[in-house]
Amino acid sequence: MKLGSSHNHTLSEINITPLVDVMLVLLIVFMVTAPLLSQGIDIHLPEAEAPAMEHAEQDLTMTIDKNGRIFLQNDQKAYTMDDLESKLTAIFERREKKDLLIRADQEANYGYVAKAIALAKKSGVIRVGLMTQQEPAEEEKPRKKQGKK
């Protein structure tokens, strides 16, 4: 009888190849779907020649679409004017930097945007910035067709 050796002793090892395959598939799925989830609200900003305004990630952004719906940051919940005042007051009473950036669709009602700005000022916002899209350079602009005389 031999002590310490046995011929029918099996080593159990985990085969990680299937685990790696599943993880790679999950990684690819998340890489493809993540950009689709973070696109946000579809708006068309008006074009302007003004240089781009510097803003930090912690700046609060209000988005107003062409239908007059108001969104804060990347939240998909639309706010009414009544809800907006209480929400902005709650946000800006705790913040040291009281700046608000507004992304309004170029087809949004001007009066509605002005009302949102007034409401923001009433809620404690000190500085309001309107975000625009950089105008294309002269060579990139489409040429106007000249009419026949």
N, CA and C of each residue as an Amber inpcrd file, in Angstrom:
protein
   447
   0.8250000  -1.1620000   0.0000000   0.0000000   0.0000000   0.0000000
   0.8780000   1.2370000   0.0000000   0.6420000   2.0950000  -0.9380000
   1.4240000   3.3230000  -1.0610000   0.6840000   4.4580000  -0.3690000
   1.4080000   5.2100000   0.3820000   0.8090000   6.3610000   1.0380000
   1.1190000   7.6150000   0.2420000   0.1510000   8.4880000   0.1270000
   0.3710000   9.7870000  -0.5100000   0.2100000   9.7890000  -2.0130000
   0.0170000   8.7100000  -2.6820000  -0.1900000   8.7580000  -4.1340000
  -1.4180000   7.9520000  -4.4850000  -2.1490000   8.4870000  -5.3700000
  -3.3400000   7.7790000  -5.8310000  -3.4870000   8.0240000  -7.3180000
  -3.8110000   6.9740000  -8.0460000  -3.8950000   7.0690000  -9.5010000
  -5.2610000   7.5530000  -9.9670000  -6.2880000   7.3370000  -9.2250000
  -7.6050000   7.7720000  -9.6600000  -8.0190000   9.1060000  -9.0240000
  -7.0670000   9.9230000  -8.6570000  -7.3540000  11.2580000  -8.1460000
  -7.5180000  12.2000000  -9.3490000  -8.6300000  12.9190000  -9.4430000
  -8.8660000  13.8220000 -10.5750000  -8.7280000  15.2650000 -10.1110000
  -8.1530000  16.0510000 -10.9640000  -8.0480000  17.4790000 -10.7060000
  -9.2670000  18.1550000 -11.3540000  -9.9410000  18.9310000 -10.6090000
 -11.0810000  19.6390000 -11.1930000 -10.6570000  21.0760000 -11.4750000
 -10.6820000  21.4450000 -12.7340000 -10.3270000  22.7890000 -13.1530000
 -11.5270000  23.4090000 -13.8540000 -11.6630000  24.6890000 -13.6820000
 -12.7560000  25.3910000 -14.3460000 -12.3110000  25.7640000 -15.7550000
 -13.1430000  25.4330000 -16.7110000 -12.8680000  25.8020000 -18.0910000
 -13.4220000  27.2100000 -18.3010000 -12.5470000  28.1950000 -18.4420000
 -13.0110000  29.5820000 -18.5280000 -13.2670000  30.0350000 -19.9700000
 -13.0120000  29.2110000 -20.9430000 -13.2280000  29.6060000 -22.3350000
 -14.6860000  29.9890000 -22.6080000 -15.6850000  29.1970000 -22.1900000
 -17.0640000  29.6310000 -22.4180000 -17.4100000  30.9250000 -21.6690000
 -16.8400000  31.0970000 -20.4890000 -17.0760000  32.3220000 -19.7240000
 -16.5270000  33.5390000 -20.4670000 -15.3470000  33.4140000 -21.0270000
 -14.7440000  34.5100000 -21.7890000 -15.5800000  34.8050000 -23.0270000
 -16.0760000  33.7760000 -23.6950000 -16.9240000  33.9730000 -24.8800000
 -18.1900000  34.7510000 -24.5300000 -18.8350000  34.3920000 -23.4470000
 -20.0580000  35.0850000 -23.0220000 -19.7510000  36.5280000 -22.6600000
 -18.6580000  36.7590000 -21.9630000 -18.2890000  38.1190000 -21.5640000
 -17.9850000  38.9930000 -22.7750000 -17.3270000  38.4480000 -23.7790000
 -17.0400000  39.2200000 -24.9880000 -18.3260000  39.5810000 -25.7320000
 -19.2590000  38.6470000 -25.7930000 -20.5380000  38.9360000 -26.4470000
 -21.2840000  40.0360000 -25.6930000 -21.3040000  39.9550000 -24.3690000
 -21.9600000  40.9970000 -23.5690000 -21.2780000  42.3470000 -23.7510000
 -19.9640000  42.3620000 -23.7970000 -19.2290000  43.5980000 -24.0010000
 -19.6060000  44.2400000 -25.3390000 -19.6730000  43.4460000 -26.3870000
 -20.0370000  43.9600000 -27.7070000 -21.4610000  44.4960000 -27.7050000
 -22.3830000  43.7850000 -27.0750000 -23.7760000  44.2450000 -27.0060000
 -23.8630000  45.5820000 -26.2860000 -23.1800000  45.7290000 -25.1570000
 -23.2260000  46.9940000 -24.4190000 -22.5430000  48.1180000 -25.1800000
 -21.4620000  47.8060000 -25.9040000 -20.7890000  48.8440000 -26.6790000
 -21.6730000  49.3580000 -27.8100000 -22.4830000  48.4940000 -28.3770000
 -23.3690000  48.9010000 -29.4740000 -24.5770000  49.6650000 -28.9410000
 -25.1500000  49.2310000 -27.8160000 -26.3820000  49.8590000 -27.3290000
 -26.1440000  51.1150000 -26.4950000 -24.9870000  51.2860000 -25.8820000
 -24.7410000  52.4480000 -25.0120000 -24.8810000  53.7830000 -25.7500000
 -24.3100000  53.9580000 -26.9390000 -24.4890000  55.2470000 -27.6210000
 -25.9520000  55.5240000 -27.9930000 -26.7120000  54.4980000 -28.2510000
 -28.1230000  54.6920000 -28.6070000 -28.9290000  55.1830000 -27.4140000
 -28.5600000  54.7780000 -26.2160000 -29.2900000  55.1780000 -25.0200000
 -28.9670000  56.5940000 -24.5810000 -27.7900000  57.0920000 -24.9080000
 -27.3740000  58.3960000 -24.4030000 -27.5100000  59.5160000 -25.4210000
 -28.2800000  59.3210000 -26.4690000 -28.4120000  60.3570000 -27.4780000
 -29.1850000  61.5600000 -26.9740000 -30.1330000  61.3600000 -26.1080000
 -30.8540000  62.4900000 -25.5460000 -32.0030000  62.9540000 -26.4240000
 -32.2970000  64.2280000 -26.3350000 -33.4500000  64.8150000 -26.9940000
 -33.0080000  65.3930000 -28.3290000 -33.7730000  65.1120000 -29.3680000
 -33.4400000  65.5620000 -30.7080000 -33.9280000  66.9930000 -30.9060000
 -32.9760000  67.9330000 -31.0170000 -33.3300000  69.3180000 -31.3090000
 -32.3700000  69.8590000 -32.3480000 -32.7970000  70.8990000 -33.0430000
 -31.9630000  71.5740000 -34.0340000 -31.6680000  72.9730000 -33.5110000
 -30.4270000  73.1740000 -33.0940000 -30.0360000  74.4640000 -32.5390000
 -29.9130000  75.4890000 -33.6600000 -30.2380000  76.7430000 -33.3750000
 -30.0330000  77.7890000 -34.3780000 -28.5400000  78.0040000 -34.6030000
 -28.1890000  78.4420000 -35.8110000 -26.7880000  78.6810000 -36.1300000
 -26.4280000  80.1240000 -35.8140000 -25.2030000  80.3440000 -35.3650000
 -24.7180000  81.6790000 -35.0490000 -23.2240000  81.7410000 -35.2810000
 -22.7190000  82.9440000 -35.5360000 -21.2920000  83.1360000 -35.7650000
 -20.5090000  83.2650000 -34.4730000 -21.1800000  83.3210000 -33.3610000
 -20.5170000  83.5070000 -32.0680000 -19.6020000  82.3280000 -31.7710000
 -18.4770000  82.6000000 -31.1030000 -17.5860000  81.4880000 -30.7320000
 -18.2450000  80.6060000 -29.6850000 -17.7720000  79.3950000 -29.6100000
 -18.3560000  78.4310000 -28.6760000 -18.1530000  78.9030000 -27.2380000
 -19.2010000  78.7510000 -26.4430000 -19.1490000  79.1470000 -25.0450000
 -18.5630000  78.0020000 -24.2300000 -17.6630000  78.3350000 -23.3220000
 -17.0790000  77.2980000 -22.4850000 -18.0650000  76.9140000 -21.3940000
 -18.2350000  75.6260000 -21.2020000 -19.0870000  75.1670000 -20.1150000
 -18.5270000  73.8780000 -19.5400000 -18.7860000  73.6930000 -18.2610000
 -18.2850000  72.5190000 -17.5480000 -19.3720000  71.4520000 -17.5010000
 -18.9680000  70.2420000 -17.1430000 -19.9280000  69.1400000 -17.0610000
 -20.9780000  69.3590000 -15.9880000 -20.6240000  70.0660000 -14.9180000
 -21.5700000  70.2570000 -13.8290000 -22.5710000  71.3720000 -14.1150000
 -22.4150000  72.1030000 -15.2230000 -23.3830000  73.1440000 -15.5740000
 -24.7380000  72.5020000 -15.8660000 -25.7910000  73.1590000 -15.4230000
 -27.1450000  72.6500000 -15.6480000 -27.6090000  73.0770000 -17.0350000
 -28.1500000  72.1330000 -17.7930000 -28.6290000  72.4030000 -19.1350000
 -30.1290000  72.1750000 -19.2020000 -30.8470000  73.1600000 -19.7310000
 -32.2860000  73.0450000 -19.9540000 -32.5010000  72.9410000 -21.4640000
 -33.2650000  71.9590000 -21.8900000 -33.5540000  71.7630000 -23.3060000
 -35.0280000  72.0340000 -23.5590000 -35.3100000  72.8450000 -24.5760000
 -36.6880000  73.1330000 -24.9760000 -36.8310000  72.6840000 -26.4220000
 -37.7000000  71.6960000 -26.6610000 -37.8600000  71.2120000 -28.0270000
 -38.9020000  72.0500000 -28.7680000 -39.1180000  71.7360000 -30.0530000
 -40.0140000  72.5520000 -30.8720000 -41.4690000  72.4500000 -30.4290000
 -41.8150000  71.4220000 -29.6570000 -43.1860000  71.2670000 -29.1580000
 -43.3990000  71.9580000 -27.8200000 -42.3460000  72.6100000 -27.2950000
 -42.4630000  73.3290000 -26.0370000 -42.2360000  72.4690000 -24.8070000
 -41.7760000  71.2430000 -24.9880000 -41.4650000  70.4070000 -23.8330000
 -40.1170000  70.8200000 -23.2710000 -40.0050000  70.8140000 -21.9370000
 -38.7840000  71.2490000 -21.2590000 -38.1550000  70.0640000 -20.5410000
 -36.8490000  69.8900000 -20.7410000 -36.0970000  68.8070000 -20.1240000
 -34.8930000  69.4000000 -19.4020000 -34.4980000  68.8030000 -18.3040000
 -33.2960000  69.2160000 -17.5800000 -32.2330000  68.1410000 -17.7190000
 -31.0130000  68.5750000 -18.0400000 -29.8820000  67.6830000 -18.2850000
 -30.2820000  66.6480000 -19.3400000 -29.9840000  65.3730000 -19.1040000
 -30.3410000  64.3160000 -20.0510000 -31.5530000  63.5290000 -19.5890000
 -32.3000000  64.0920000 -18.6460000 -33.4950000  63.4390000 -18.1250000
 -34.5740000  63.4240000 -19.2040000 -35.1970000  62.2830000 -19.4000000
 -36.2300000  62.1510000 -20.4310000 -37.6060000  62.6050000 -19.9430000
 -37.6980000  63.0290000 -18.6800000 -38.9700000  63.4940000 -18.1280000
 -39.1790000  64.9490000 -18.5120000 -40.3120000  65.2460000 -19.1460000
 -40.6270000  66.6150000 -19.5300000 -41.2670000  67.3320000 -18.3480000
 -40.8810000  68.5830000 -18.1510000 -41.4140000  69.4010000 -17.0560000
 -42.3720000  70.4500000 -17.6020000 -43.4110000  70.7470000 -16.8100000
 -44.2900000  71.8660000 -17.1340000 -43.6900000  73.1100000 -16.4940000
 -44.2140000  74.2660000 -16.8450000 -43.7060000  75.5120000 -16.2600000
 -43.8850000  75.5140000 -14.7360000 -45.0050000  74.9670000 -14.2490000
 -45.2480000  74.9310000 -12.8040000 -44.2370000  74.0340000 -12.0920000
 -44.0000000  72.8490000 -12.6580000 -43.0360000  71.9200000 -12.0600000
 -41.6150000  72.4650000 -12.1480000 -41.3470000  73.1760000 -13.2440000
 -39.9960000  73.6600000 -13.5020000 -39.5380000  74.6450000 -12.4420000
 -40.4180000  75.5380000 -12.0300000 -40.0290000  76.5400000 -11.0460000
 -39.5930000  75.8980000  -9.7340000 -40.3610000  74.9400000  -9.2460000
 -39.9940000  74.2900000  -7.9820000 -38.7290000  73.4480000  -8.1380000
 -38.5590000  72.7990000  -9.2670000 -37.3670000  71.9770000  -9.5070000
 -36.1130000  72.8470000  -9.5720000 -36.1790000  73.9580000 -10.3240000
 -35.0170000  74.8440000 -10.4340000 -34.6790000  75.5040000  -9.1030000
 -35.7070000  75.8860000  -8.3510000 -35.4660000  76.4840000  -7.0330000
 -34.7370000  75.4950000  -6.1340000 -35.1780000  74.2360000  -6.1460000
 -34.5340000  73.2050000  -5.3250000 -33.0870000  72.9720000  -5.7580000
 -32.8290000  73.0070000  -7.0560000 -31.4720000  72.7640000  -7.5560000
 -30.5490000  73.9270000  -7.2050000 -30.9990000  75.1550000  -7.4760000
 -30.0980000  76.3050000  -7.3560000 -29.9570000  76.8510000  -5.9410000
 -30.8050000  76.4490000  -5.0240000 -30.5880000  76.9040000  -3.6470000
 -29.4030000  76.1870000  -3.0090000 -29.0250000  75.0230000  -3.5350000
 -27.8830000  74.2710000  -3.0100000 -26.5920000  74.5330000  -3.7850000
 -26.6830000  75.0960000  -4.9660000 -25.5010000  75.2910000  -5.8090000
 -24.8120000  76.6170000  -5.5460000 -23.5000000  76.5710000  -5.6670000
 -22.7320000  77.8080000  -5.5460000 -22.7130000  78.5380000  -6.8870000
 -22.5180000  77.7780000  -7.9580000 -22.4970000  78.3460000  -9.3090000
 -23.9290000  78.3460000  -9.8470000 -24.4790000  79.5030000 -10.0840000
 -25.8880000  79.6250000 -10.4630000 -26.0130000  79.9940000 -11.9340000
 -25.4610000  79.1210000 -12.8040000 -25.5080000  79.3170000 -14.2490000
 -26.4240000  78.2770000 -14.8760000 -27.1440000  78.6730000 -15.9140000
 -28.0440000  77.7740000 -16.6300000 -27.7900000  77.9320000 -18.1140000
 -27.6220000  76.8300000 -18.8180000 -27.4710000  76.8450000 -20.2680000
 -28.7640000  76.3410000 -20.8870000 -29.2700000  77.0700000 -21.8690000
 -30.5280000  76.6890000 -22.5150000 -30.2480000  76.2580000 -23.9460000
 -30.7100000  75.0530000 -24.2750000 -30.6460000  74.5130000 -25.6390000
 -32.0680000  74.5530000 -26.1740000 -32.4120000  75.5750000 -26.9270000
 -33.7670000  75.6870000 -27.4610000 -33.7460000  75.3820000 -28.9440000
 -34.6820000  74.5690000 -29.4040000 -34.8160000  74.2490000 -30.8170000
 -35.0810000  75.5410000 -31.5790000 -34.5520000  75.6290000 -32.8020000
 -34.7310000  76.8500000 -33.5810000 -36.1910000  77.0890000 -33.9540000
 -37.0320000  76.0550000 -33.8650000 -38.4550000  76.2120000 -34.1680000
 -39.3000000  76.3820000 -32.8990000 -38.6490000  76.4620000 -31.7460000
 -39.3850000  76.6400000 -30.4860000 -39.9830000  78.0420000 -30.4400000
 -41.1040000  78.1730000 -29.7590000 -41.8020000  79.4450000 -29.6130000
 -40.9240000  80.3950000 -28.7870000 -40.6470000  81.5770000 -29.3490000
 -39.7850000  82.5590000 -28.6850000 -40.3590000  82.9800000 -27.3360000
 -41.6640000  83.1780000 -27.2680000 -42.3040000  83.5770000 -26.0220000
 -42.1570000  82.5170000 -24.9410000 -42.2160000  81.2610000 -25.3430000
 -42.0820000  80.1630000 -24.3920000 -40.6600000  80.1050000 -23.8360000
 -39.6620000  80.3450000 -24.7020000 -38.2660000  80.3650000 -24.2610000
 -38.0410000  81.5380000 -23.3140000 -38.6050000  82.7110000 -23.6490000
 -38.4720000  83.8860000 -22.7910000 -39.1200000  83.6500000 -21.4320000
 -40.2540000  82.9520000 -21.4290000 -40.9350000  82.6340000 -20.1730000
 -40.0830000  81.6870000 -19.3240000 -39.4060000  80.7270000 -19.9680000
 -38.5290000  79.7950000 -19.2510000 -37.3330000  80.5340000 -18.6550000
 -36.7950000  81.5210000 -19.3790000 -35.6680000  82.3050000 -18.8650000
 -36.1070000  83.1180000 -17.6490000 -37.2750000  83.7510000 -17.7520000
 -37.7870000  84.5420000 -16.6240000 -38.0200000  83.6580000 -15.4040000
 -38.5470000  82.4630000 -15.6320000 -38.7900000  81.5220000 -14.5410000
 -37.4790000  81.0810000 -13.8950000 -36.4420000  80.8860000 -14.7180000
 -35.1280000  80.4950000 -14.1980000 -34.5470000  81.6090000 -13.3360000
 -34.6700000  82.8460000 -13.7980000 -34.1750000  83.9890000 -13.0200000
 -34.9060000  84.0820000 -11.6780000 -36.2080000  83.8400000 -11.7020000
 -37.0180000  83.8730000 -10.4840000 -36.5960000  82.7620000  -9.5180000
 -36.0740000  81.6590000 -10.0590000 -35.6750000  80.5040000  -9.2490000
 -34.2770000  80.6260000  -8.6750000 -33.5730000  81.7030000  -8.9740000
 -32.2560000  81.9000000  -8.3910000 -31.0960000  81.8260000  -9.3580000
 -31.3700000  81.6600000 -10.6460000 -30.3050000  81.6140000 -11.6430000
 -29.7690000  83.0270000 -11.8380000 -28.4490000  83.1640000 -11.8390000
 -27.8440000  84.4780000 -12.0210000 -27.4670000  84.7140000 -13.4860000
 -26.9010000  83.6870000 -14.1250000 -26.4340000  83.8330000 -15.5010000
 -27.0870000  82.7860000 -16.3910000 -27.6730000  83.2130000 -17.5050000
 -28.3170000  82.3140000 -18.4590000 -27.5670000  82.4110000 -19.7800000
 -27.2470000  81.2610000 -20.3530000 -26.5830000  81.2170000 -21.6590000
 -27.4410000  80.4500000 -22.6420000 -27.4970000  80.9310000 -23.8790000
 -28.2360000  80.2400000 -24.9390000 -27.2400000  79.5180000 -25.8320000
 -27.4320000  78.2340000 -25.9990000 -26.5200000  77.4310000 -26.8050000
 -26.9520000  77.4860000 -28.2660000 -25.9680000  77.6320000 -29.1430000
 -26.2200000  77.6420000 -30.5780000 -25.2750000  76.6670000 -31.2470000
 -25.4850000  76.4890000 -32.5230000 -24.6200000  75.6330000 -33.3200000
 -23.7180000  76.5340000 -34.1500000 -22.4560000  76.1740000 -34.2750000
 -21.4990000  76.9690000 -35.0510000 -21.9320000  76.9890000 -36.5070000
 -21.9560000  78.1820000 -37.1160000 -22.2840000  78.2880000 -38.5370000
 -21.1800000  77.6430000 -39.3530000 -21.5480000  76.9820000 -40.4500000
 -20.4960000  76.4040000 -41.2910000 -19.6650000  77.5130000 -41.9430000
 -18.4310000  77.1900000 -42.2740000 -17.5470000  78.1560000 -42.9290000
 -18.1120000  78.5180000 -44.2930000 -17.6250000  79.6170000 -44.8780000
 -18.1450000  80.1140000 -46.1580000 -18.1170000  79.0500000 -47.2560000
 -17.0350000  78.2750000 -47.3270000 -16.9390000  77.2730000 -48.3870000
 -17.8680000  76.0890000 -48.1530000 -18.3290000  75.8940000 -46.9040000
 -19.2240000  74.7860000 -46.6010000 -20.6900000  75.1630000 -46.7770000
 -20.9970000  76.4760000 -46.8140000 -22.3820000  76.9160000 -46.9370000
 -22.9060000  76.5770000 -48.3240000 -24.1600000  76.1380000 -48.4110000
 -24.7230000  75.8810000 -49.7380000 -24.9150000  77.2020000 -50.4690000
 -24.6080000  77.1930000 -51.7530000 -24.7450000  78.4100000 -52.5520000
 -26.1970000  78.6270000 -52.9400000 -26.6050000  79.8890000 -52.9040000
 -27.9720000  80.2250000 -53.2930000 -28.0510000  80.2330000 -54.8100000
 -29.1410000  79.6660000 -55.3030000 -29.3520000  79.6600000 -56.7550000
 -29.8280000  81.0390000 -57.1850000 -29.2640000  81.5060000 -58.2770000
 -29.6690000  82.8090000 -58.7640000 -30.8490000  82.6250000 -59.6980000
 -31.8630000  83.4510000 -59.4940000 -33.0700000  83.3550000 -60.3210000
 -32.8870000  84.0120000 -61.6680000 -33.7020000  83.6340000 -62.6270000
 -33.6440000  84.2040000 -63.9700000 -34.3270000  85.5570000 -63.9700000
 -33.7910000  86.4730000 -64.7330000 -34.3890000  87.8010000 -64.8460000
 -35.0520000  87.9820000 -66.1560000
